[in-house]
Amino acid sequence: MSQRPVTSRRARVGEVCRRVGVLAVLLACGIDQRTPGEAGAAGAATSGAAGAAAVAPAIGVAPAPGGDAAAASALEPVLAPGRLLEPNPASIDFGNVPRGQVASQAVRLRNAGETSVERIEITIGGIHRAGFSADPDNCGSVLAPGRECQVVVSFLPDVEGTWSDASLVVTAAETSQLRIPLAGVGGRPGSLVADVSGAAFGEQEVGIPSDVRAFSITNVGERATGALRVDNPAPEEFSAETDCGPPLLPGASCTLNVRYLATVRGFPVQTLVVTDGMGNEARLGVSGNARARLTIQFAGGGAGRVTSETGLSCTSDCSLLIDTFTPLTATTENGSGSVFTGWSELPGCGPSRRCTALIDTPLTTVVTFAAQTHNLAFISSEAFPADLGGVTPYDAACNRLASEAGINNGAGDAFVAGVSGPGALWERMAPGARGGVRMDGLPLGDTPETFAGVGVAPRHPVVFDEWGAKSTGLVQTGAAEDGSPSDNCLDWTATSAARLAHGNGSRGPGWLGDSTRACSTTASLIYCLGALGTTPLVAAPVAGRRLWVTREPLEVGAQSPDEACSQDLPAGVTRGIAWIGRSGRRALDLLDPTAVYVRPDGAVIGTAEHVRAQDMLTGPWVTSDGAVFTGSELVWTGGAPAELPTLEQTCNDWTDPAAQGVQGGASYQHFGAFGSDNFTTPCAEPARVYCIEG
């Protein structure tokens, strides 16, 4: 097959230049980049037929035949088979764009051929090309068959008049050159202004929109604007209604009506823009301060007061507006026989007397001040050394802390420290003292025999200080599990060469006597226990879905965890499943998010949310028959309930005694009940299983 002779582009351009004259040489070689005015002046000064044919007309005059167009046709290569570029649109008219402003439109290029178009180049041609620019955007050098890319063309007139002799030029290897005509009019600009630059709507209560404020938008320019619109970046915060729509004539005005909606607490700052999309715009800065109303309702048989740093002080139902973190304090008076037991609906507050509230929308919280009919128990908010010289200083410390919190009796002597020596700590309580509750009102038990000793435990562990703040961990007691004297730094006199028994506030079994440590000068927390109340405490069981510990260890590989639970059911439960993680399924996924879970003895463990947070109201240390377990407390879990375990954490999904798995401790009410995901134990070791009612 014969080949077409190859002629260089430079040679072809030279031939065209020789044919059409000197001025045409400048145009075809891409040198002339005049504005419309300059082009007109040059045309008037040029003589000769060839020169007149090559010069583009002045503003508003159509180009003469020939010239740049003739040169362009001479430069077009022959179309190669299988390559075809299609533009959309085929031409662009930008219309009236005010001088000094910019308007942009996109051109899409589609390869309608059968092979890739390569070495794509995009330029602007024509006498008026100085008023236009092209951004290839996502058009690279190669365009595959059937694919599209986009070129963004902008018109930026710097003089007034018609810009009509320009083209978007697309060239590619062995492909016909595309010329997409471009046109526009450089107009005398309008100028929009607002009567104010900004408006602060001030404080507004969430849920109550502000009044409408009207703002005037005026065209102070010499020419009409384009059609107007309002750009509102936050319509959920500010509504903007307007009659600004049609083009605005010079000196004319329109109105923008703005309302602050105050849908959520915060300090929004936004900018509303009235624009015609061609550079004419008026900007209006708007701001507001939405405060959410917190309504406080009092409940319970006691009396108390709620105060805030903002000046709130109320003893009955009241409310306040909140726009930032707002500390609230619930207080009671010593000797009032009242105790604060908690806030509802305020995350993280619970029974804490000091609560920092931050709400986004209106909320009602119920504050409960209960009648103090039973002995309170708390962990001290202060730590004390182990050598105060006996138990009396610790008793005095507990009463001081209780009085500062407003929970003591009028005489200031209602508490003893939970430390033993030389006798059991119960011996320092009043005869017949009974009925212990923690700061949120949940019961420990009735008499010491029911919550302190081997085989018994508090229904709910002591985990709050005198202010109701969560406080868990080691507590010095100098006592055994039943409260009798144990290692106590030689009756609280030594700081060396002796041992000190500690309890653990996060545990049920072992809350008094968990471990011993060397006596030192390091201070530790203490329990403080109400010692004068004699009202019996009857803890009524709470209805809910049962959660328990199996009485026997699981034999990994010999039975499945579900089989172990189905064979060990509490009274009244017909189906039990293992509450345990597997690869591909979290333990948390087995819980009903709407249910309350209770132990077989009726103590409330909590909801699925308590479990997810690993902060249960009490621990799961009761077996199916309602007894506090004895012996090993270890339980197979697979790790934290909200985490997805692996085969390496689950004894290969509880089938392989030669593998590894994660265990927890059933005596804990926090993360210790589930164990650590990075700590595994051989699966041949015995451990029990948590079960839930199916």
C-alpha positions as CSV (number, residue, x, y, z in Angstrom):
1,M,0.0,0.0,0.0
2,S,1.4,3.4,-1.0
3,Q,1.9,6.0,1.7
4,R,0.9,9.7,1.5
5,P,3.9,12.0,1.3
6,V,4.6,13.6,4.7
7,T,4.7,17.3,4.8
8,S,5.7,19.1,8.0
9,R,3.3,21.5,9.7
10,R,6.0,24.3,9.4
11,A,6.3,23.7,5.6
12,R,2.5,23.9,5.2
13,V,2.2,27.0,7.3
14,G,5.0,28.6,5.3
15,E,3.1,27.9,2.1
16,V,-0.1,29.5,3.4
17,C,1.8,32.5,4.6
18,R,3.4,33.0,1.1
19,R,0.0,32.9,-0.5
20,V,-2.0,35.4,1.7
21,G,0.5,38.1,2.5
22,V,2.6,39.6,5.2
23,L,-0.2,40.4,7.7
24,A,-1.7,36.9,7.2
25,V,1.7,35.5,8.2
26,L,1.4,37.1,11.6
27,L,-2.1,35.7,12.0
28,A,-1.5,32.2,10.8
29,C,1.7,31.9,12.8
30,G,-0.2,32.7,16.0
31,I,1.4,36.1,16.8
32,D,-1.6,38.5,16.8
33,Q,-3.3,38.5,20.2
34,R,-5.1,41.9,20.0
35,T,-8.1,43.1,21.8
36,P,-11.2,43.9,19.7
37,G,-10.3,47.6,19.7
38,E,-6.7,47.0,18.7
39,A,-7.7,44.7,15.9
40,G,-10.0,47.3,14.5
41,A,-7.3,50.0,14.5
42,A,-4.9,47.6,12.7
43,G,-7.5,46.9,10.1
44,A,-8.0,50.6,9.3
45,A,-4.3,51.1,8.8
46,T,-3.8,48.1,6.5
47,S,-4.0,48.5,2.7
48,G,-4.1,45.9,-0.1
49,A,-6.6,43.2,-0.9
50,A,-4.6,40.5,0.8
51,G,-4.1,42.5,3.9
52,A,-7.8,43.5,4.1
53,A,-8.8,39.9,3.8
54,A,-6.6,38.8,6.7
55,V,-7.4,41.5,9.2
56,A,-10.3,40.7,11.7
57,P,-13.0,43.4,11.9
58,A,-13.3,45.8,14.8
59,I,-15.8,45.4,17.6
60,G,-19.3,44.5,16.4
61,V,-18.2,43.8,12.8
62,A,-18.2,40.2,11.4
63,P,-14.8,38.9,10.2
64,A,-14.1,39.2,6.5
65,P,-13.8,35.9,4.5
66,G,-10.5,34.2,4.3
67,G,-7.8,35.4,6.7
68,D,-7.3,33.2,9.8
69,A,-10.2,30.9,8.8
70,A,-8.5,30.2,5.4
71,A,-5.2,29.5,7.1
72,A,-6.9,27.2,9.5
73,S,-8.4,25.1,6.8
74,A,-5.0,24.7,5.2
75,L,-3.6,23.5,8.5
76,E,-6.1,20.7,9.1
77,P,-4.6,17.2,8.7
78,V,-6.4,14.4,7.0
79,L,-8.7,12.3,9.4
80,A,-7.2,9.0,10.3
81,P,-9.5,6.0,10.2
82,G,-11.2,5.2,13.5
83,R,-10.6,8.5,15.2
84,L,-13.3,11.1,15.7
85,L,-13.8,13.8,18.4
86,E,-17.3,15.2,19.0
87,P,-17.8,18.4,21.0
88,N,-20.8,19.3,23.1
89,P,-21.8,22.1,22.6
90,A,-20.5,22.9,19.2
91,S,-20.2,26.6,20.0
92,I,-20.4,28.9,23.0
93,D,-21.9,32.4,23.2
94,F,-21.2,33.8,26.7
95,G,-23.6,36.7,26.1
96,N,-23.2,39.9,28.1
97,V,-20.4,39.7,30.7
98,P,-19.4,42.9,32.5
99,R,-16.0,44.2,31.8
100,G,-13.4,42.9,34.3
101,Q,-15.6,39.9,35.3
102,V,-15.5,36.3,34.3
103,A,-18.0,33.7,33.0
104,S,-17.2,30.0,32.4
105,Q,-18.8,27.2,30.5
106,A,-17.8,23.6,30.0
107,V,-17.3,21.8,26.7
108,R,-17.3,18.0,26.7
109,L,-15.2,16.1,24.2
110,R,-16.2,12.6,23.2
111,N,-14.1,10.1,21.3
112,A,-16.7,8.7,19.0
113,G,-14.2,6.6,17.1
114,E,-12.8,3.1,17.4
115,T,-9.3,3.8,18.6
116,S,-7.7,6.1,21.2
117,V,-7.1,9.8,20.3
118,E,-3.6,10.7,21.3
119,R,-1.4,13.7,21.8
120,I,-4.4,16.0,22.5
121,E,-3.6,19.7,22.6
122,I,-6.1,22.4,23.6
123,T,-5.5,26.1,22.7
124,I,-7.5,29.3,21.9
125,G,-7.3,30.6,18.4
126,G,-8.6,33.7,16.6
127,I,-7.9,37.4,16.7
128,H,-10.0,37.9,19.9
129,R,-8.4,35.0,21.7
130,A,-6.9,37.2,24.4
131,G,-10.4,37.5,25.9
132,F,-10.8,33.7,26.4
133,S,-8.9,31.0,28.3
134,A,-9.2,27.2,28.4
135,D,-8.6,24.8,31.3
136,P,-8.2,21.2,30.1
137,D,-9.7,20.1,33.5
138,N,-9.8,16.3,33.2
139,C,-8.7,16.1,29.6
140,G,-5.3,14.4,29.4
141,S,-3.2,13.7,26.4
142,V,-5.0,10.4,25.5
143,L,-8.8,9.8,25.2
144,A,-10.0,6.2,24.9
145,P,-12.8,5.1,22.6
146,G,-16.2,6.0,24.0
147,R,-14.8,8.1,26.8
148,E,-15.4,11.8,27.5
149,C,-13.4,14.6,29.0
150,Q,-14.2,18.2,29.8
151,V,-12.6,21.6,28.9
152,V,-13.6,24.6,30.9
153,V,-13.7,27.8,28.8
154,S,-13.7,31.2,30.4
155,F,-14.6,34.6,28.9
156,L,-12.7,37.5,30.6
157,P,-13.4,40.7,28.7
158,D,-11.1,43.6,29.6
159,V,-12.8,46.1,27.2
160,E,-16.5,46.7,26.3
161,G,-17.7,45.4,23.0
162,T,-18.3,42.3,20.9
163,W,-15.7,39.5,21.1
164,S,-16.6,37.3,18.1
165,D,-13.4,36.1,16.4
166,A,-12.1,33.3,18.7
167,S,-12.3,29.5,18.8
168,L,-11.5,26.7,21.1
169,V,-8.9,24.7,19.1
170,V,-8.5,21.0,19.8
171,T,-5.8,19.1,17.9
172,A,-4.6,15.5,18.2
173,A,-2.4,13.1,16.3
174,E,-3.9,12.0,13.0
175,T,-7.3,13.5,13.9
176,S,-9.2,16.4,12.3
177,Q,-8.7,19.7,14.1
178,L,-11.8,20.9,16.0
179,R,-12.6,24.6,16.1
180,I,-15.4,25.5,18.5
181,P,-16.6,29.1,17.9
182,L,-16.5,31.4,21.0
183,A,-18.3,34.7,21.3
184,G,-19.3,37.2,24.0
185,V,-20.0,40.8,24.7
186,G,-17.9,42.8,27.2
187,G,-20.5,45.0,28.9
188,R,-20.4,47.9,31.3
189,P,-20.6,46.3,34.7
190,G,-23.4,46.7,37.2
191,S,-22.6,46.9,40.9
192,L,-24.7,45.3,43.7
193,V,-24.5,46.6,47.2
194,A,-26.5,45.7,50.4
195,D,-27.6,48.4,52.7
196,V,-25.6,46.8,55.5
197,S,-22.6,44.5,55.4
198,G,-23.6,42.2,58.2
199,A,-26.4,41.5,60.7
200,A,-26.2,39.9,64.1
201,F,-29.5,38.3,65.2
202,G,-28.2,37.9,68.8
203,E,-29.5,35.4,71.3
204,Q,-32.4,33.2,70.4
205,E,-33.9,30.2,72.1
206,V,-33.6,26.9,70.2
207,G,-36.9,26.1,68.4
208,I,-38.1,29.7,68.4
209,P,-37.2,31.5,65.1
210,S,-36.3,35.2,65.1
211,D,-38.4,37.9,63.5
212,V,-37.8,38.5,59.8
213,R,-35.2,41.2,59.0
214,A,-35.4,42.9,55.6
215,F,-32.2,44.1,53.7
216,S,-32.1,46.2,50.6
217,I,-30.0,45.2,47.6
218,T,-29.3,48.0,45.1
219,N,-27.6,48.1,41.7
220,V,-25.4,51.2,41.9
221,G,-23.7,50.4,38.6
222,E,-24.2,51.9,35.1
223,R,-25.7,48.8,33.5
224,A,-28.3,46.2,34.4
225,T,-27.2,43.0,36.2
226,G,-28.0,39.5,35.0
227,A,-30.8,37.4,36.5
228,L,-30.3,37.3,40.3
229,R,-30.3,34.4,42.8
230,V,-29.5,34.0,46.5
231,D,-26.7,31.6,47.5
232,N,-27.5,30.4,51.1
233,P,-24.9,28.0,52.4
234,A,-26.9,27.1,55.6
235,P,-30.7,27.0,54.9
236,E,-31.1,25.0,58.1
237,E,-29.8,27.9,60.1
238,F,-31.1,31.0,58.2
239,S,-34.0,31.3,55.8
240,A,-33.6,33.7,53.0
241,E,-36.6,34.8,50.9
242,T,-36.3,37.5,48.2
243,D,-37.9,39.3,45.3
244,C,-34.4,39.6,43.8
245,G,-34.8,37.6,40.6
246,P,-35.1,39.5,37.4
247,P,-32.1,41.6,36.2
248,L,-31.8,44.7,38.3
249,L,-31.6,48.0,36.4
250,P,-29.2,50.7,37.4
251,G,-30.4,52.4,40.5
252,A,-33.1,49.8,41.2
253,S,-33.4,47.8,44.4
254,C,-34.8,44.5,45.6
255,T,-35.4,43.0,49.1
256,L,-33.8,40.1,50.9
257,N,-35.8,38.8,53.9
258,V,-33.8,36.8,56.4
259,R,-34.9,34.9,59.5
260,Y,-32.6,33.1,62.0
261,L,-34.2,29.7,62.5
262,A,-32.3,28.7,65.7
263,T,-32.8,25.0,65.1
264,V,-29.8,23.8,67.2
265,R,-27.6,25.3,69.9
266,G,-24.6,27.1,68.6
267,F,-23.0,30.3,67.2
268,P,-23.5,30.1,63.4
269,V,-21.8,32.6,61.2
270,Q,-22.7,32.5,57.5
271,T,-22.5,34.7,54.4
272,L,-25.6,35.1,52.1
273,V,-24.7,36.2,48.6
274,V,-27.1,37.8,46.1
275,T,-25.4,37.3,42.6
276,D,-26.1,37.2,38.9
277,G,-23.4,34.5,38.4
278,M,-21.3,36.9,36.4
279,G,-19.3,38.6,39.1
280,N,-22.0,41.0,40.3
281,E,-22.8,40.2,43.9
282,A,-23.7,41.6,47.3
283,R,-22.6,39.8,50.4
284,L,-24.4,39.9,53.7
285,G,-22.8,38.4,56.8
286,V,-25.3,37.0,59.3
287,S,-24.8,35.4,62.7
288,G,-26.8,34.2,65.7
289,N,-26.5,32.6,69.1
290,A,-29.0,29.8,69.7
291,R,-29.4,28.7,73.3
292,A,-31.1,25.4,74.2
293,R,-33.6,25.3,77.1
294,L,-32.9,22.8,79.9
295,T,-36.0,22.2,82.0
296,I,-35.3,20.8,85.5
297,Q,-38.1,18.9,87.2
298,F,-37.8,17.9,90.9
299,A,-38.8,14.4,92.0
300,G,-38.5,12.1,95.1
301,G,-39.4,12.4,98.7
302,G,-36.5,14.6,99.8
303,A,-35.5,18.2,99.4
304,G,-32.6,19.9,97.7
305,R,-31.4,22.7,95.5
306,V,-30.0,23.0,92.0
307,T,-27.6,25.9,91.3
308,S,-25.5,27.0,88.3
309,E,-22.6,29.4,87.8
310,T,-24.9,31.5,85.7
311,G,-27.1,32.4,88.7
312,L,-29.7,29.7,88.7
313,S,-30.8,28.6,92.2
314,C,-34.0,26.6,92.5
315,T,-35.7,24.2,94.9
316,S,-38.6,23.3,92.6
317,D,-39.1,23.0,88.9
318,C,-37.2,25.6,86.9
319,S,-35.3,26.0,83.6
320,L,-32.3,27.8,82.1
321,L,-30.9,28.5,78.6
322,I,-27.6,26.9,77.7
323,D,-25.2,28.0,75.0
324,T,-22.0,26.4,76.2
325,F,-20.8,23.9,78.9
326,T,-22.8,24.8,82.0
327,P,-21.8,23.3,85.4
328,L,-24.8,22.4,87.6
329,T,-24.7,21.4,91.2
330,A,-27.3,19.5,93.2
331,T,-27.0,20.1,97.0
332,T,-28.7,18.9,100.2
333,E,-28.4,20.1,103.7
334,N,-26.8,18.1,106.5
335,G,-29.5,16.8,108.8
336,S,-32.3,17.3,106.2
337,G,-32.7,13.5,105.8
338,S,-32.4,14.0,102.0
339,V,-30.0,12.6,99.5
340,F,-29.5,13.4,95.8
341,T,-29.6,10.2,93.7
342,G,-29.3,11.4,90.1
343,W,-30.1,13.4,87.0
344,S,-32.0,11.8,84.1
345,E,-31.2,12.3,80.4
346,L,-27.9,14.2,81.0
347,P,-25.2,12.0,79.6
348,G,-22.3,11.2,82.0
349,C,-24.0,12.8,85.0
350,G,-25.9,10.0,86.8
351,P,-25.7,10.4,90.5
352,S,-22.9,13.0,90.3
353,R,-23.9,16.1,92.2
354,R,-21.7,18.1,89.9
355,C,-22.9,17.8,86.4
356,T,-21.7,19.8,83.3
357,A,-24.6,20.1,81.0
358,L,-24.3,20.7,77.2
359,I,-27.4,20.2,75.1
360,D,-28.1,21.0,71.5
361,T,-31.9,21.0,71.6
362,P,-34.5,21.5,74.4
363,L,-34.3,18.8,77.1
364,T,-36.0,18.0,80.4
365,T,-34.0,16.4,83.2
366,V,-35.5,15.0,86.3
367,V,-33.4,15.6,89.5
368,T,-34.3,13.1,92.3
369,F,-33.8,14.0,95.9
370,A,-34.8,10.9,97.9
371,A,-35.5,10.6,101.6
372,Q,-32.4,9.2,103.3
373,T,-33.9,6.2,105.0
374,H,-30.9,4.0,104.8
375,N,-27.2,4.2,105.5
376,L,-25.1,5.6,102.6
377,A,-21.9,4.1,101.4
378,F,-19.2,5.9,99.3
379,I,-15.6,5.9,98.4
380,S,-13.7,8.9,99.7
381,S,-12.8,11.5,97.2
382,E,-9.5,12.1,99.0
383,A,-6.7,9.6,99.7
384,F,-5.1,9.1,103.1
385,P,-1.8,7.6,104.3
386,A,-1.8,4.3,106.2
387,D,-0.2,5.6,109.4
388,L,-2.8,8.0,110.9
389,G,-2.5,6.2,114.3
390,G,-5.7,4.1,114.4
391,V,-9.2,4.0,113.0
392,T,-10.5,7.2,114.7
393,P,-8.8,9.6,112.3
394,Y,-10.3,7.8,109.3
395,D,-13.8,7.9,110.9
396,A,-13.3,11.7,111.3
397,A,-12.2,12.0,107.7
398,C,-15.3,10.3,106.5
399,N,-17.6,12.5,108.5
400,R,-15.8,15.6,107.3
401,L,-16.2,14.6,103.6
402,A,-19.9,13.7,104.2
403,S,-20.6,17.1,105.9
404,E,-18.9,19.0,103.0
405,A,-21.2,17.1,100.6
406,G,-24.3,17.8,102.7
407,I,-25.1,14.2,103.3
408,N,-24.3,13.9,107.1
409,N,-26.6,14.1,110.0
410,G,-27.0,17.3,112.1
411,A,-24.4,16.1,114.6
412,G,-21.9,15.3,111.9
413,D,-21.2,11.7,113.1
414,A,-23.2,9.4,110.9
415,F,-20.3,7.6,109.2
416,V,-17.4,5.3,110.0
417,A,-14.5,4.4,107.8
418,G,-14.5,1.0,106.2
419,V,-11.2,0.1,107.9
420,S,-10.7,-2.7,110.6
421,G,-8.6,-2.6,113.7
422,P,-8.3,-3.7,116.3
423,G,-11.8,-5.2,115.9
424,A,-14.0,-5.7,112.9
425,L,-15.2,-2.5,111.2
426,W,-18.9,-3.5,112.0
427,E,-18.1,-3.2,115.7
428,R,-17.9,0.6,115.4
429,M,-21.4,0.9,114.0
430,A,-24.5,1.6,116.2
431,P,-26.2,-1.5,117.6
432,G,-28.7,-2.8,115.0
433,A,-27.3,-0.7,112.2
434,R,-28.4,-2.1,108.8
435,G,-29.6,-1.3,105.3
436,G,-26.8,0.0,103.1
437,V,-27.2,1.8,99.8
438,R,-24.8,3.6,97.5
439,M,-25.0,7.2,96.3
440,D,-27.4,6.4,93.4
441,G,-29.8,4.6,95.8
442,L,-29.1,1.1,94.6
443,P,-28.7,-1.4,97.5
444,L,-25.6,-3.1,98.9
445,G,-27.6,-5.3,101.2
446,D,-29.4,-5.4,104.6
447,T,-26.9,-6.6,107.2
448,P,-23.2,-7.2,106.9
449,E,-23.8,-10.9,106.8
450,T,-25.6,-10.4,103.5
451,F,-22.9,-8.4,101.6
452,A,-19.6,-9.0,103.4
453,G,-18.0,-12.4,103.7
454,V,-17.1,-15.6,101.8
455,G,-19.8,-16.5,99.4
456,V,-21.7,-13.2,99.7
457,A,-21.3,-9.9,97.9
458,P,-23.0,-6.5,97.6
459,R,-25.9,-6.5,95.2
460,H,-24.3,-3.4,93.7
461,P,-20.7,-2.5,94.4
462,V,-19.6,0.8,96.0
463,V,-18.4,2.8,93.0
464,F,-19.2,6.4,93.8
465,D,-17.6,9.1,96.1
466,E,-19.6,11.4,98.4
467,W,-20.3,13.7,95.4
468,G,-21.7,10.9,93.3
469,A,-18.7,10.8,91.0
470,K,-17.5,7.4,89.7
471,S,-14.5,6.1,91.7
472,T,-13.3,2.6,91.2
473,G,-10.1,0.7,92.0
474,L,-8.1,-0.3,95.1
475,V,-9.3,0.9,98.5
476,Q,-7.4,0.3,101.7
477,T,-9.4,-1.6,104.3
478,G,-7.0,-3.6,106.6
479,A,-9.8,-6.1,106.5
480,A,-10.6,-9.6,105.4
481,E,-13.6,-10.4,103.1
482,D,-16.0,-10.4,106.1
483,G,-14.7,-7.1,107.5
484,S,-12.7,-8.7,110.4
485,P,-9.1,-7.4,111.0
486,S,-6.4,-8.4,108.6
487,D,-3.1,-6.8,107.6
488,N,-3.5,-3.1,108.6
489,C,0.0,-1.7,108.9
490,L,0.2,-2.6,112.6
491,D,-3.2,-0.9,113.4
492,W,-2.5,2.0,111.1
493,T,0.8,3.0,112.6
494,A,3.5,1.7,110.3
495,T,4.7,2.7,106.8
496,S,7.2,-0.1,106.3
497,A,8.0,-3.7,107.3
498,A,4.2,-4.5,107.3
499,R,1.4,-5.3,105.0
500,L,-1.9,-3.6,104.2
501,A,-5.1,-5.4,102.9
502,H,-7.0,-3.7,100.1
503,G,-10.4,-4.1,98.6
504,N,-11.5,-3.3,95.1
505,G,-14.4,-0.9,94.6
506,S,-15.2,-2.4,91.1
507,R,-15.8,-5.9,92.6
508,G,-18.5,-7.7,94.4
509,P,-16.7,-10.6,95.9
510,G,-13.5,-9.1,97.2
511,W,-14.8,-5.6,97.7
512,L,-13.3,-5.6,101.2
513,G,-10.4,-8.0,101.0
514,D,-9.0,-8.4,97.5
515,S,-5.2,-8.3,98.0
516,T,-2.4,-7.1,100.3
517,R,0.4,-4.7,99.6
518,A,3.4,-3.4,101.5
519,C,2.7,-0.5,103.8
520,S,4.2,2.8,102.5
521,T,3.7,6.5,102.7
522,T,1.5,6.3,99.5
523,A,-2.0,7.5,100.3
524,S,-5.0,5.5,99.3
525,L,-8.8,5.9,99.2
526,I,-11.1,4.5,101.9
527,Y,-14.7,3.4,102.1
528,C,-17.1,5.5,104.2
529,L,-20.2,3.6,105.6
530,G,-23.3,5.0,107.2
531,A,-23.4,3.6,110.7
532,L,-26.5,4.8,112.5
533,G,-29.5,3.9,110.4
534,T,-31.5,0.8,111.5
535,T,-34.2,0.6,108.9
536,P,-34.3,-2.8,107.3
537,L,-33.6,-2.9,103.6
538,V,-35.7,-5.2,101.4
539,A,-34.3,-5.2,97.9
540,A,-37.2,-6.1,95.6
541,P,-36.2,-8.1,92.5
542,V,-36.4,-6.3,89.2
543,A,-38.0,-7.9,86.2
544,G,-35.9,-8.3,83.0
545,R,-34.0,-10.7,80.8
546,R,-31.8,-12.9,82.9
547,L,-28.0,-13.0,82.7
548,W,-25.9,-15.5,84.7
549,V,-22.7,-17.5,85.1
550,T,-22.6,-21.2,84.6
551,R,-22.0,-23.3,87.7
552,E,-19.5,-25.5,86.0
553,P,-16.5,-24.7,83.7
554,L,-16.8,-25.1,80.0
555,E,-14.8,-28.0,78.5
556,V,-13.7,-26.4,75.3
557,G,-14.0,-29.0,72.5
558,A,-16.2,-31.3,74.5
559,Q,-19.3,-29.1,74.4
560,S,-20.2,-25.8,72.9
561,P,-20.8,-22.7,75.0
562,D,-24.5,-22.7,73.9
563,E,-24.8,-26.3,75.1
564,A,-23.3,-25.3,78.5
565,C,-25.9,-22.6,78.9
566,S,-28.9,-24.6,77.7
567,Q,-28.0,-27.2,80.4
568,D,-27.7,-24.7,83.2
569,L,-30.9,-22.6,83.4
570,P,-32.3,-20.4,86.2
571,A,-35.8,-21.1,87.4
572,G,-38.4,-19.8,85.0
573,V,-36.0,-19.6,82.0
574,T,-36.7,-22.0,79.2
575,R,-33.9,-21.1,76.8
576,G,-30.4,-19.9,77.4
577,I,-27.6,-19.0,74.9
578,A,-23.9,-18.3,75.6
579,W,-23.1,-14.6,75.8
580,I,-19.7,-14.9,74.2
581,G,-17.9,-13.5,71.2
582,R,-17.0,-15.5,68.1
583,S,-15.1,-14.7,65.0
584,G,-17.5,-12.7,62.8
585,R,-19.9,-11.9,65.7
586,R,-19.6,-9.6,68.7
587,A,-21.0,-10.6,72.1
588,L,-22.8,-7.2,72.1
589,D,-24.8,-8.3,69.0
590,L,-26.6,-10.9,71.1
591,L,-28.2,-8.3,73.4
592,D,-31.6,-6.8,72.9
593,P,-30.9,-3.0,72.8
594,T,-34.4,-2.4,74.3
595,A,-34.1,-4.9,77.2
596,V,-33.0,-4.5,80.8
597,Y,-30.7,-7.4,82.0
598,V,-30.9,-8.7,85.5
599,R,-29.1,-11.4,87.5
600,P,-31.0,-14.4,88.8
601,D,-31.2,-12.7,92.2
602,G,-33.0,-9.7,90.7
603,A,-30.1,-7.2,90.8
604,V,-30.0,-4.9,87.8
605,I,-27.0,-5.3,85.5
606,G,-28.2,-2.7,83.0
607,T,-29.0,-2.3,79.4
608,A,-27.0,-3.1,76.3
609,E,-25.6,0.4,76.4
610,H,-24.2,-0.2,79.9
611,V,-22.5,-3.3,78.6
612,R,-21.2,-1.5,75.5
613,A,-19.6,1.1,77.8
614,Q,-18.3,-1.7,80.1
615,D,-19.8,0.1,83.0
616,M,-22.6,-2.1,84.3
617,L,-24.7,-1.2,87.4
618,T,-23.5,-4.4,89.0
619,G,-21.3,-7.3,88.0
620,P,-22.5,-10.7,86.7
621,W,-21.2,-12.7,89.7
622,V,-24.3,-14.8,90.3
623,T,-24.8,-18.3,89.0
624,S,-28.0,-19.8,87.6
625,D,-29.2,-20.8,91.1
626,G,-28.9,-17.3,92.4
627,A,-25.7,-17.9,94.4
628,V,-22.6,-15.8,94.4
629,F,-20.1,-18.1,92.8
630,T,-17.2,-19.5,94.8
631,G,-13.9,-20.8,93.4
632,S,-12.5,-19.6,90.2
633,E,-14.1,-16.4,88.8
634,L,-12.7,-16.8,85.3
635,V,-15.1,-16.7,82.4
636,W,-14.5,-17.2,78.7
637,T,-15.5,-14.1,76.7
638,G,-13.5,-13.6,73.6
639,G,-12.7,-10.0,74.7
640,A,-14.6,-6.8,75.0
641,P,-18.3,-7.2,74.0
642,A,-18.3,-4.3,71.5
643,E,-15.2,-5.6,69.7
644,L,-15.1,-8.3,66.9
645,P,-12.9,-11.1,68.2
646,T,-10.6,-13.3,66.1
647,L,-10.1,-17.0,66.1
648,E,-7.0,-16.5,68.2
649,Q,-9.1,-14.9,70.9
650,T,-11.9,-17.5,70.8
651,C,-10.2,-20.9,71.0
652,N,-10.9,-21.3,67.3
653,D,-14.6,-20.4,67.9
654,W,-14.6,-22.5,71.2
655,T,-13.8,-25.8,69.5
656,D,-10.0,-26.3,70.1
657,P,-8.6,-26.9,73.6
658,A,-5.1,-26.6,72.2
659,A,-5.7,-23.0,71.1
660,Q,-5.9,-19.6,73.0
661,G,-8.8,-17.5,74.2
662,V,-9.6,-14.4,76.2
663,Q,-11.1,-14.6,79.7
664,G,-12.7,-12.1,82.0
665,G,-13.4,-12.0,85.7
666,A,-17.1,-12.4,86.8
667,S,-16.5,-10.5,90.0
668,Y,-16.1,-7.1,88.2
669,Q,-18.6,-4.6,87.0
670,H,-16.4,-2.9,84.5
671,F,-14.0,-4.0,81.7
672,G,-12.5,-6.6,84.0
673,A,-15.6,-8.7,83.5
674,F,-14.6,-9.2,79.9
675,G,-10.8,-9.3,79.9
676,S,-8.3,-7.7,77.6
677,D,-8.3,-8.4,73.9
678,N,-4.5,-8.6,73.9
679,F,-4.3,-11.1,76.7
680,T,-5.0,-14.8,75.9
681,T,-5.1,-18.0,78.0
682,P,-4.7,-21.6,77.0
683,C,-8.1,-23.1,76.2
684,A,-7.4,-26.2,78.2
685,E,-7.6,-24.2,81.4
686,P,-11.1,-24.2,83.1
687,A,-13.4,-21.2,82.9
688,R,-17.1,-20.6,83.0
689,V,-19.4,-19.0,80.5
690,Y,-21.8,-16.0,80.7
691,C,-25.4,-16.9,79.6
692,I,-28.4,-14.8,78.7
693,E,-32.0,-15.6,78.4
694,G,-32.9,-16.4,74.8
